[in-house]
Amino acid sequence: MKFSTYLLFGIFFGFVACQTKENKIRENNRTTYPVGSFGYDFHFLQQHDSVLVLKNETGQGQVIVSAKYQGKVFTSTANGLNGKSFGWINYKAFTAPKDAHMNAYGGENRLWLGPEGNKFSLYFKPGVPMEFANWVTPPAIDTESWSIIAQDARSASLQKEASFLNYAGTELKTRLTRTIQILNNPDIEIALQVTLPDNLQMVGFTTNNSITNTGSQAWTKTSGAPCLWLLDMFNPSPNTHIVIPYETKGTAKIATTDYFGEIPANRIKFTNGVLLFKADGKARGKLGLGPERAKPIAGSYDSENKILTIIQFNVAKNATYLNQAWNTQQNPFSGDAVNAYNDGPLADGSQMGPFYELESVSPAAFLSPGQTLNHQHSVFHFTGDTTGLNQIAEKLLGISLEQTQAAFK
């Protein structure tokens, strides 16, 4: 056998050995971290995407952003790769066949558009019955990738040009843009106007989201108009409770609680201007508060894992919000500014999660050509000493952690 043949064999087997070694290292890296850790989720997502990781000044607060998956913030942590992963990720969806209705990859913060229902819906073709068989999430916010237009160590800006056809037959040409920025601890104090105890670990990020009318026609109450819709998916526990402060004065009802049938009384409580909702992932239910009752803050507390979560968002008291119910008869211009959802089994026993969601919605984007509507939505997680967590909860949510837990005992 010629020397050149030996050389080719050597190169080939050397390449195979290197590839095998690299694959083994990659697999070992992925499994070094336990399920539920940020490191596990980071290495899982690396198998499917070239994700961006934003870090705060300590390096312990980290956020994973994806352009391939519609500009999502997939998850975050307050303690680096070994820390808990706060976002809910639907692992099985990444290798499953594409779903005709919605591809639920999960994610701690994603941008959708509304309205989902009403006579200007973006999720049903004109004229079809509003039932699940006809419900389709637009590809631009479901399966199509976005473009990264700017990035640095702490922030990333992403954009998508898209066209949507609403139920009324109006074509809405849009530019969607969002910038995600991880916050340093002093920035968190400023954003929340709170002094943070030294014995807590934390991570916070803000998202600035915008929609621009790139078409030639104005979006009106006749043509229909979209809205920006931010949804945060988190991991539940048997003792996780959603906490939503609300305005006690007003003529509007406090909350709509029958999106998927009336929420049972043992799962929802109203006390001294605070709504409490069980978020254990065991019973499907959704609620919403309109702009008259909504405050620009909500949260949740997981007493098993000592995680206090806060979301902060814009609320425009005198603006028009969209009704998102699957119904063409109701007033399309009377809807919610903040929503919460607890996942649970469907009638056939199947379940996507478990997870729970906190959501905020912008007013309707009644825009002339070239105009832009902005909506800011931020997410904060705190872990550690319960005394410190309680100080933040009382300051921001108006209720103690002990009260949130006692409400359902």
C-alpha positions as a LaTeX table, in Angstrom:
\begin{tabular}{lrrr}
\hline
Residue & $x$ (\AA) & $y$ (\AA) & $z$ (\AA) \\
\hline
Met1 & 0.00 & 0.00 & 0.00 \\
Lys2 & 1.34 & 3.38 & $-0.96$ \\
Phe3 & 2.40 & 5.90 & 1.64 \\
Ser4 & $-0.25$ & 8.36 & 0.37 \\
Thr5 & $-2.95$ & 5.75 & 1.05 \\
Tyr6 & $-1.68$ & 5.25 & 4.61 \\
Leu7 & $-1.67$ & 9.02 & 5.01 \\
Leu8 & $-5.27$ & 9.30 & 3.82 \\
Phe9 & $-6.37$ & 6.53 & 6.20 \\
Gly10 & $-4.55$ & 8.26 & 9.04 \\
Ile11 & $-6.17$ & 11.60 & 8.31 \\
Phe12 & $-9.61$ & 9.96 & 8.03 \\
Phe13 & $-9.41$ & 8.00 & 11.28 \\
Gly14 & $-7.85$ & 10.97 & 13.04 \\
Phe15 & $-10.78$ & 13.12 & 11.90 \\
Val16 & $-13.31$ & 10.51 & 13.07 \\
Ala17 & $-11.56$ & 10.24 & 16.45 \\
Cys18 & $-11.61$ & 14.02 & 16.87 \\
Gln19 & $-15.27$ & 14.23 & 15.89 \\
Thr20 & $-16.15$ & 11.43 & 18.31 \\
Lys21 & $-14.22$ & 13.15 & 21.08 \\
Glu22 & $-15.90$ & 16.51 & 20.34 \\
Asn23 & $-19.35$ & 14.91 & 20.33 \\
Lys24 & $-18.59$ & 13.18 & 23.62 \\
Ile25 & $-17.37$ & 16.44 & 25.17 \\
Arg26 & $-20.48$ & 18.23 & 23.90 \\
Glu27 & $-22.74$ & 15.55 & 25.37 \\
Asn28 & $-20.84$ & 15.59 & 28.67 \\
Asn29 & $-21.11$ & 19.36 & 28.87 \\
Arg30 & $-24.85$ & 19.17 & 28.34 \\
Thr31 & $-25.39$ & 16.55 & 31.05 \\
Thr32 & $-23.00$ & 18.03 & 33.60 \\
Tyr33 & $-25.78$ & 20.30 & 34.77 \\
Pro34 & $-28.99$ & 18.91 & 36.27 \\
Val35 & $-32.39$ & 19.39 & 34.69 \\
Gly36 & $-33.82$ & 22.67 & 35.92 \\
Ser37 & $-30.47$ & 24.46 & 35.94 \\
Phe38 & $-29.52$ & 27.30 & 33.61 \\
Gly39 & $-26.52$ & 25.30 & 32.42 \\
Tyr40 & $-28.74$ & 22.42 & 31.34 \\
Asp41 & $-31.06$ & 24.71 & 29.37 \\
Phe42 & $-28.17$ & 26.63 & 27.84 \\
His43 & $-26.55$ & 23.49 & 26.49 \\
Phe44 & $-29.90$ & 22.08 & 25.36 \\
Leu45 & $-30.65$ & 25.22 & 23.36 \\
Gln46 & $-27.17$ & 25.18 & 21.84 \\
Gln47 & $-28.10$ & 21.92 & 20.13 \\
His48 & $-30.87$ & 23.74 & 18.24 \\
Asp49 & $-29.78$ & 27.37 & 17.92 \\
Ser50 & $-26.85$ & 29.77 & 18.09 \\
Val51 & $-28.35$ & 31.61 & 21.06 \\
Leu52 & $-27.13$ & 34.90 & 22.51 \\
Val53 & $-26.24$ & 35.11 & 26.20 \\
Leu54 & $-26.46$ & 38.50 & 27.90 \\
Lys55 & $-24.70$ & 38.96 & 31.25 \\
Asn56 & $-24.86$ & 41.59 & 33.98 \\
Glu57 & $-21.78$ & 43.14 & 35.60 \\
Thr58 & $-21.35$ & 40.28 & 38.09 \\
Gly59 & $-21.66$ & 37.58 & 35.42 \\
Gln60 & $-24.11$ & 35.69 & 37.64 \\
Gly61 & $-27.22$ & 37.25 & 36.13 \\
Gln62 & $-27.64$ & 35.84 & 32.62 \\
Val63 & $-30.33$ & 35.85 & 29.93 \\
Ile64 & $-30.65$ & 33.67 & 26.81 \\
Val65 & $-32.03$ & 35.37 & 23.67 \\
Ser66 & $-32.86$ & 33.66 & 20.36 \\
Ala67 & $-33.18$ & 35.20 & 16.90 \\
Lys68 & $-34.11$ & 31.86 & 15.31 \\
Tyr69 & $-37.05$ & 31.48 & 17.68 \\
Gln70 & $-38.76$ & 34.85 & 17.09 \\
Gly71 & $-36.62$ & 37.01 & 19.35 \\
Lys72 & $-37.60$ & 35.07 & 22.49 \\
Val73 & $-35.96$ & 35.39 & 25.85 \\
Phe74 & $-35.86$ & 31.66 & 26.55 \\
Thr75 & $-34.74$ & 31.80 & 30.16 \\
Ser76 & $-32.64$ & 33.60 & 32.76 \\
Thr77 & $-30.74$ & 32.88 & 35.96 \\
Ala78 & $-29.45$ & 34.77 & 39.00 \\
Asn79 & $-26.57$ & 32.35 & 39.72 \\
Gly80 & $-24.76$ & 31.55 & 36.48 \\
Leu81 & $-24.70$ & 28.13 & 34.83 \\
Asn82 & $-25.26$ & 26.37 & 38.15 \\
Gly83 & $-28.24$ & 28.52 & 39.04 \\
Lys84 & $-31.91$ & 27.75 & 38.62 \\
Ser85 & $-33.38$ & 28.32 & 35.16 \\
Phe86 & $-36.44$ & 30.56 & 35.53 \\
Gly87 & $-38.10$ & 30.17 & 32.11 \\
Trp88 & $-40.27$ & 27.22 & 31.05 \\
Ile89 & $-38.89$ & 25.41 & 27.98 \\
Asn90 & $-40.91$ & 22.80 & 26.08 \\
Tyr91 & $-38.04$ & 20.45 & 25.22 \\
Lys92 & $-40.08$ & 18.02 & 23.14 \\
Ala93 & $-41.28$ & 20.73 & 20.76 \\
Phe94 & $-37.80$ & 21.23 & 19.25 \\
Thr95 & $-37.73$ & 17.83 & 17.56 \\
Ala96 & $-41.48$ & 17.36 & 17.05 \\
Pro97 & $-43.14$ & 17.86 & 13.64 \\
Lys98 & $-44.35$ & 21.39 & 13.04 \\
Asp99 & $-47.79$ & 22.00 & 14.53 \\
Ala100 & $-50.39$ & 23.60 & 12.26 \\
His101 & $-51.82$ & 25.75 & 15.07 \\
Met102 & $-48.93$ & 26.82 & 17.32 \\
Asn103 & $-45.39$ & 25.65 & 18.00 \\
Ala104 & $-44.99$ & 26.01 & 21.74 \\
Tyr105 & $-41.25$ & 26.14 & 22.32 \\
Gly106 & $-41.79$ & 27.92 & 25.60 \\
Gly107 & $-39.78$ & 30.91 & 26.69 \\
Glu108 & $-39.64$ & 33.30 & 29.61 \\
Asn109 & $-40.63$ & 36.24 & 27.43 \\
Arg110 & $-42.00$ & 36.27 & 23.90 \\
Leu111 & $-43.69$ & 38.84 & 21.69 \\
Trp112 & $-47.03$ & 37.99 & 20.11 \\
Leu113 & $-49.60$ & 40.23 & 18.47 \\
Gly114 & $-53.28$ & 40.55 & 19.29 \\
Pro115 & $-56.12$ & 40.40 & 18.92 \\
Glu116 & $-56.40$ & 36.64 & 19.09 \\
Gly117 & $-60.18$ & 36.78 & 18.73 \\
Asn118 & $-62.90$ & 39.34 & 17.84 \\
Lys119 & $-63.86$ & 40.51 & 14.36 \\
Phe120 & $-60.33$ & 41.81 & 13.72 \\
Ser121 & $-58.49$ & 38.62 & 14.81 \\
Leu122 & $-55.04$ & 37.84 & 13.42 \\
Tyr123 & $-55.39$ & 34.10 & 14.14 \\
Phe124 & $-58.42$ & 33.23 & 11.97 \\
Lys125 & $-58.88$ & 33.64 & 8.23 \\
Pro126 & $-61.78$ & 35.88 & 7.19 \\
Gly127 & $-65.17$ & 34.24 & 7.57 \\
Val128 & $-64.17$ & 30.92 & 9.17 \\
Pro129 & $-65.78$ & 29.82 & 12.45 \\
Met130 & $-63.71$ & 30.78 & 15.50 \\
Glu131 & $-62.93$ & 27.30 & 16.74 \\
Phe132 & $-59.69$ & 25.48 & 17.43 \\
Ala133 & $-59.58$ & 23.67 & 14.06 \\
Asn134 & $-59.24$ & 27.07 & 12.31 \\
Trp135 & $-56.93$ & 28.78 & 14.84 \\
Val136 & $-53.44$ & 29.45 & 13.38 \\
Thr137 & $-50.63$ & 31.48 & 14.95 \\
Pro138 & $-49.05$ & 33.73 & 12.28 \\
Pro139 & $-45.63$ & 32.32 & 11.22 \\
Ala140 & $-43.79$ & 35.60 & 11.95 \\
Ile141 & $-44.46$ & 35.09 & 15.67 \\
Asp142 & $-44.46$ & 31.28 & 15.64 \\
Thr143 & $-41.83$ & 29.66 & 13.39 \\
Glu144 & $-39.95$ & 32.27 & 11.36 \\
Ser145 & $-36.57$ & 33.64 & 12.44 \\
Trp146 & $-35.88$ & 37.30 & 13.18 \\
Ser147 & $-32.85$ & 39.43 & 12.28 \\
Ile148 & $-30.34$ & 40.71 & 14.81 \\
Ile149 & $-29.83$ & 44.40 & 14.06 \\
Ala150 & $-27.57$ & 45.28 & 17.03 \\
Gln151 & $-25.96$ & 43.53 & 19.98 \\
Asp152 & $-23.39$ & 43.91 & 22.72 \\
Ala153 & $-22.56$ & 42.15 & 25.99 \\
Arg154 & $-25.73$ & 43.33 & 27.75 \\
Ser155 & $-28.31$ & 43.90 & 25.01 \\
Ala156 & $-29.65$ & 42.66 & 21.70 \\
Ser157 & $-32.04$ & 44.28 & 19.20 \\
Leu158 & $-34.07$ & 42.12 & 16.83 \\
Gln159 & $-36.46$ & 42.92 & 14.00 \\
Lys160 & $-39.03$ & 41.30 & 11.72 \\
Glu161 & $-40.83$ & 42.63 & 8.65 \\
Ala162 & $-44.19$ & 40.90 & 8.32 \\
Ser163 & $-47.66$ & 41.18 & 6.85 \\
Phe164 & $-50.81$ & 39.95 & 8.62 \\
Leu165 & $-54.33$ & 39.46 & 7.27 \\
Asn166 & $-57.00$ & 40.07 & 9.89 \\
Tyr167 & $-60.49$ & 38.58 & 10.16 \\
Ala168 & $-61.99$ & 41.68 & 8.52 \\
Gly169 & $-59.82$ & 41.13 & 5.44 \\
Thr170 & $-57.41$ & 44.00 & 6.12 \\
Glu171 & $-53.73$ & 43.48 & 5.30 \\
Leu172 & $-51.50$ & 44.92 & 8.01 \\
Lys173 & $-47.92$ & 45.51 & 6.87 \\
Thr174 & $-45.66$ & 45.84 & 9.88 \\
Arg175 & $-42.17$ & 46.12 & 11.25 \\
Leu176 & $-41.72$ & 44.51 & 14.66 \\
Thr177 & $-38.69$ & 45.51 & 16.72 \\
Arg178 & $-37.60$ & 44.53 & 20.20 \\
Thr179 & $-34.57$ & 45.28 & 22.32 \\
Ile180 & $-33.72$ & 43.09 & 25.30 \\
Gln181 & $-31.31$ & 44.44 & 27.92 \\
Ile182 & $-30.11$ & 42.73 & 31.07 \\
Leu183 & $-29.93$ & 45.08 & 34.04 \\
Asn184 & $-27.20$ & 45.55 & 36.63 \\
Asn185 & $-28.37$ & 45.48 & 40.25 \\
Pro186 & $-28.36$ & 49.30 & 40.67 \\
Asp187 & $-30.51$ & 49.51 & 37.52 \\
Ile188 & $-33.01$ & 47.09 & 39.09 \\
Glu189 & $-33.27$ & 49.33 & 42.16 \\
Ile190 & $-33.94$ & 52.35 & 39.96 \\
Ala191 & $-36.48$ & 50.56 & 37.77 \\
Leu192 & $-38.47$ & 49.23 & 40.72 \\
Gln193 & $-37.77$ & 52.17 & 43.07 \\
Val194 & $-36.79$ & 49.79 & 45.85 \\
Thr195 & $-33.71$ & 49.22 & 48.02 \\
Leu196 & $-32.51$ & 45.66 & 47.54 \\
Pro197 & $-31.27$ & 43.63 & 50.54 \\
Asp198 & $-27.70$ & 42.34 & 50.34 \\
Asn199 & $-28.67$ & 38.72 & 51.04 \\
Leu200 & $-30.55$ & 38.15 & 47.78 \\
Gln201 & $-29.52$ & 36.91 & 44.34 \\
Met202 & $-31.30$ & 38.55 & 41.43 \\
Val203 & $-31.61$ & 38.98 & 37.69 \\
Gly204 & $-33.65$ & 41.51 & 35.76 \\
Phe205 & $-34.14$ & 42.39 & 32.12 \\
Thr206 & $-36.24$ & 44.85 & 30.21 \\
Thr207 & $-37.76$ & 44.50 & 26.75 \\
Asn208 & $-38.68$ & 47.47 & 24.60 \\
Asn209 & $-41.11$ & 46.36 & 21.91 \\
Ser210 & $-42.50$ & 48.31 & 18.98 \\
Ile211 & $-44.77$ & 47.91 & 15.98 \\
Thr212 & $-44.61$ & 50.21 & 12.94 \\
Asn213 & $-47.24$ & 50.59 & 10.23 \\
Thr214 & $-45.20$ & 50.08 & 7.04 \\
Gly215 & $-48.23$ & 49.99 & 4.76 \\
Ser216 & $-50.04$ & 52.75 & 2.89 \\
Gln217 & $-53.30$ & 52.74 & 4.88 \\
Ala218 & $-54.05$ & 53.85 & 8.44 \\
Trp219 & $-55.12$ & 51.30 & 11.06 \\
Thr220 & $-58.50$ & 52.38 & 12.41 \\
Lys221 & $-61.57$ & 51.09 & 14.24 \\
Thr222 & $-62.99$ & 50.26 & 10.80 \\
Ser223 & $-60.00$ & 48.39 & 9.37 \\
Gly224 & $-58.91$ & 46.89 & 12.68 \\
Ala225 & $-55.61$ & 47.40 & 14.47 \\
Pro226 & $-53.14$ & 45.05 & 16.18 \\
Cys227 & $-51.64$ & 45.27 & 19.66 \\
Leu228 & $-48.36$ & 44.13 & 21.19 \\
Trp229 & $-48.72$ & 41.15 & 23.51 \\
Leu230 & $-45.93$ & 40.02 & 25.87 \\
Leu231 & $-46.15$ & 36.57 & 27.46 \\
Asp232 & $-43.87$ & 35.13 & 30.17 \\
Met233 & $-43.85$ & 31.35 & 30.74 \\
Phe234 & $-42.53$ & 30.07 & 34.08 \\
Asn235 & $-42.16$ & 26.77 & 35.92 \\
Pro236 & $-44.89$ & 26.10 & 38.49 \\
Ser237 & $-44.72$ & 24.36 & 41.87 \\
Pro238 & $-47.48$ & 23.12 & 44.19 \\
Asn239 & $-47.04$ & 26.34 & 46.20 \\
Thr240 & $-46.67$ & 29.02 & 43.55 \\
His241 & $-49.15$ & 31.90 & 43.62 \\
Ile242 & $-49.66$ & 34.72 & 41.13 \\
Val243 & $-50.06$ & 38.14 & 42.75 \\
Ile244 & $-51.76$ & 40.99 & 40.85 \\
Pro245 & $-52.36$ & 44.32 & 42.61 \\
Tyr246 & $-55.39$ & 46.23 & 41.28 \\
Glu247 & $-57.10$ & 49.60 & 41.61 \\
Thr248 & $-59.81$ & 49.34 & 44.26 \\
Lys249 & $-61.76$ & 52.31 & 42.90 \\
Gly250 & $-63.56$ & 52.09 & 39.59 \\
Thr251 & $-66.79$ & 51.08 & 37.89 \\
Ala252 & $-65.37$ & 48.25 & 35.80 \\
Lys253 & $-65.35$ & 44.72 & 37.18 \\
Ile254 & $-62.09$ & 43.80 & 38.86 \\
Ala255 & $-61.23$ & 40.89 & 36.58 \\
Thr256 & $-62.55$ & 38.64 & 33.85 \\
Thr257 & $-62.18$ & 35.13 & 35.27 \\
Asp258 & $-64.06$ & 32.87 & 32.84 \\
Tyr259 & $-61.84$ & 32.66 & 29.74 \\
Phe260 & $-61.81$ & 28.85 & 29.95 \\
Gly261 & $-64.75$ & 28.45 & 32.28 \\
Glu262 & $-65.09$ & 30.17 & 35.63 \\
Ile263 & $-62.01$ & 29.78 & 37.86 \\
Pro264 & $-63.06$ & 27.86 & 41.02 \\
Ala265 & $-63.25$ & 29.91 & 44.24 \\
Asn266 & $-60.58$ & 27.78 & 45.89 \\
Arg267 & $-58.06$ & 28.87 & 43.25 \\
Ile268 & $-58.59$ & 32.64 & 43.23 \\
Lys269 & $-58.86$ & 35.23 & 46.02 \\
Phe270 & $-59.40$ & 39.01 & 46.18 \\
Thr271 & $-58.03$ & 40.73 & 49.26 \\
Asn272 & $-57.36$ & 44.43 & 49.97 \\
Gly273 & $-56.60$ & 45.39 & 46.38 \\
Val274 & $-54.62$ & 42.24 & 45.55 \\
Leu275 & $-55.75$ & 39.32 & 43.37 \\
Leu276 & $-54.20$ & 35.93 & 44.22 \\
Phe277 & $-54.31$ & 33.03 & 41.75 \\
Lys278 & $-52.91$ & 29.52 & 42.20 \\
Ala279 & $-50.17$ & 28.75 & 39.68 \\
Asp280 & $-49.52$ & 25.06 & 40.27 \\
Gly281 & $-49.94$ & 23.87 & 36.66 \\
Lys282 & $-52.77$ & 21.53 & 37.68 \\
Ala283 & $-55.95$ & 23.31 & 36.54 \\
Arg284 & $-56.38$ & 25.31 & 33.34 \\
Gly285 & $-57.62$ & 28.85 & 33.89 \\
Lys286 & $-57.07$ & 32.38 & 32.63 \\
Leu287 & $-57.98$ & 35.82 & 33.95 \\
Gly288 & $-57.50$ & 39.42 & 32.88 \\
Leu289 & $-57.77$ & 42.98 & 34.20 \\
Gly290 & $-58.72$ & 45.95 & 32.05 \\
Pro291 & $-56.81$ & 49.26 & 32.09 \\
Glu292 & $-59.13$ & 50.85 & 34.68 \\
Arg293 & $-58.26$ & 48.19 & 37.26 \\
Ala294 & $-54.74$ & 47.19 & 36.19 \\
Lys295 & $-51.61$ & 48.54 & 37.82 \\
Pro296 & $-48.26$ & 48.48 & 35.97 \\
Ile297 & $-46.93$ & 45.61 & 38.08 \\
Ala298 & $-47.66$ & 41.97 & 38.90 \\
Gly299 & $-45.74$ & 38.98 & 40.19 \\
Ser300 & $-45.65$ & 35.52 & 41.68 \\
Tyr301 & $-44.06$ & 33.72 & 44.59 \\
Asp302 & $-42.83$ & 30.12 & 44.64 \\
Ser303 & $-42.40$ & 29.26 & 48.33 \\
Glu304 & $-40.87$ & 25.84 & 47.62 \\
Asn305 & $-37.94$ & 27.33 & 45.70 \\
Lys306 & $-38.01$ & 30.79 & 47.35 \\
Ile307 & $-38.40$ & 32.62 & 44.04 \\
Leu308 & $-40.11$ & 36.00 & 43.92 \\
Thr309 & $-40.90$ & 37.11 & 40.35 \\
Ile310 & $-41.95$ & 40.64 & 39.42 \\
Ile311 & $-43.11$ & 41.92 & 36.03 \\
Gln312 & $-43.38$ & 45.62 & 35.26 \\
Phe313 & $-45.11$ & 47.03 & 32.17 \\
Asn314 & $-46.88$ & 50.02 & 30.65 \\
Val315 & $-50.58$ & 50.67 & 31.32 \\
Ala316 & $-52.38$ & 53.51 & 29.53 \\
Lys317 & $-55.50$ & 54.20 & 31.59 \\
Asn318 & $-57.44$ & 56.10 & 28.93 \\
Ala319 & $-56.38$ & 54.10 & 25.88 \\
Thr320 & $-58.34$ & 51.50 & 23.91 \\
Tyr321 & $-57.47$ & 47.86 & 24.64 \\
Leu322 & $-58.61$ & 44.97 & 22.45 \\
Asn323 & $-61.00$ & 42.16 & 23.34 \\
Gln324 & $-59.19$ & 38.90 & 22.50 \\
Ala325 & $-62.03$ & 36.42 & 23.11 \\
Trp326 & $-62.97$ & 34.08 & 20.27 \\
Asn327 & $-66.23$ & 35.92 & 19.63 \\
Thr328 & $-67.25$ & 38.31 & 16.86 \\
Gln329 & $-70.31$ & 39.65 & 18.68 \\
Gln330 & $-68.67$ & 41.32 & 21.70 \\
Asn331 & $-67.23$ & 44.84 & 21.67 \\
Pro332 & $-63.79$ & 44.42 & 20.02 \\
Phe333 & $-62.45$ & 47.58 & 21.69 \\
Ser334 & $-62.86$ & 46.63 & 25.34 \\
Gly335 & $-60.12$ & 44.30 & 26.58 \\
Asp336 & $-57.43$ & 43.52 & 29.14 \\
Ala337 & $-54.13$ & 45.22 & 29.93 \\
Val338 & $-52.73$ & 42.35 & 32.04 \\
Asn339 & $-53.45$ & 38.60 & 32.02 \\
Ala340 & $-52.46$ & 35.50 & 33.96 \\
Tyr341 & $-52.77$ & 31.84 & 32.94 \\
Asn342 & $-52.36$ & 28.59 & 34.83 \\
Asp343 & $-51.87$ & 25.50 & 32.70 \\
Gly344 & $-53.63$ & 22.22 & 33.38 \\
Pro345 & $-54.85$ & 19.02 & 31.72 \\
Leu346 & $-57.30$ & 19.25 & 28.82 \\
Ala347 & $-60.50$ & 17.23 & 28.72 \\
Asp348 & $-58.66$ & 14.28 & 27.12 \\
Gly349 & $-56.03$ & 14.29 & 29.87 \\
Ser350 & $-53.23$ & 15.68 & 27.69 \\
Gln351 & $-51.23$ & 18.71 & 28.75 \\
Met352 & $-48.69$ & 20.97 & 27.06 \\
Gly353 & $-46.97$ & 21.99 & 30.30 \\
Pro354 & $-47.20$ & 22.34 & 33.19 \\
Phe355 & $-46.34$ & 26.04 & 33.26 \\
Tyr356 & $-47.94$ & 29.35 & 34.17 \\
Glu357 & $-47.93$ & 32.72 & 32.42 \\
Leu358 & $-47.88$ & 36.40 & 33.28 \\
Glu359 & $-48.81$ & 38.65 & 30.36 \\
Ser360 & $-49.12$ & 42.32 & 29.47 \\
Val361 & $-50.80$ & 43.91 & 26.46 \\
Ser362 & $-50.39$ & 47.27 & 24.74 \\
Pro363 & $-53.29$ & 49.47 & 23.66 \\
Ala364 & $-54.57$ & 49.09 & 20.11 \\
Ala365 & $-52.07$ & 50.40 & 17.56 \\
Phe366 & $-54.21$ & 52.93 & 15.71 \\
Leu367 & $-51.34$ & 54.06 & 13.49 \\
Ser368 & $-51.04$ & 56.06 & 10.31 \\
Pro369 & $-48.44$ & 54.92 & 7.77 \\
Gly370 & $-44.96$ & 55.32 & 9.23 \\
Gln371 & $-46.13$ & 55.68 & 12.84 \\
Thr372 & $-44.88$ & 53.43 & 15.67 \\
Leu373 & $-46.36$ & 52.18 & 18.97 \\
Asn374 & $-44.02$ & 51.15 & 21.82 \\
His375 & $-44.61$ & 48.89 & 24.82 \\
Gln376 & $-42.13$ & 48.15 & 27.61 \\
His377 & $-42.23$ & 44.96 & 29.66 \\
Ser378 & $-39.61$ & 43.96 & 32.26 \\
Val379 & $-39.01$ & 40.77 & 34.26 \\
Phe380 & $-37.20$ & 40.43 & 37.62 \\
His381 & $-36.42$ & 37.35 & 39.74 \\
Phe382 & $-35.20$ & 37.37 & 43.34 \\
Thr383 & $-34.07$ & 34.37 & 45.39 \\
Gly384 & $-32.56$ & 33.87 & 48.83 \\
Asp385 & $-33.47$ & 35.00 & 52.34 \\
Thr386 & $-37.24$ & 35.10 & 52.86 \\
Thr387 & $-37.03$ & 38.23 & 55.01 \\
Gly388 & $-35.47$ & 40.12 & 52.12 \\
Leu389 & $-37.95$ & 38.65 & 49.63 \\
Asn390 & $-40.81$ & 39.69 & 51.88 \\
Gln391 & $-39.57$ & 43.29 & 52.00 \\
Ile392 & $-39.72$ & 43.47 & 48.21 \\
Ala393 & $-43.13$ & 41.80 & 48.02 \\
Glu394 & $-44.70$ & 44.14 & 50.55 \\
Lys395 & $-43.21$ & 47.19 & 48.85 \\
Leu396 & $-44.09$ & 46.28 & 45.26 \\
Leu397 & $-47.12$ & 43.98 & 45.49 \\
Gly398 & $-48.76$ & 45.29 & 48.67 \\
Ile399 & $-48.93$ & 41.94 & 50.41 \\
Ser400 & $-46.63$ & 39.78 & 52.55 \\
Leu401 & $-45.40$ & 36.40 & 51.38 \\
Glu402 & $-47.02$ & 34.81 & 54.41 \\
Gln403 & $-50.38$ & 36.23 & 53.34 \\
Thr404 & $-50.02$ & 34.88 & 49.80 \\
Gln405 & $-49.45$ & 31.38 & 51.15 \\
Ala406 & $-52.13$ & 31.54 & 53.84 \\
Ala407 & $-54.83$ & 32.60 & 51.36 \\
Phe408 & $-55.25$ & 29.07 & 49.98 \\
Lys409 & $-54.81$ & 27.03 & 53.16 \\
\hline
\end{tabular}
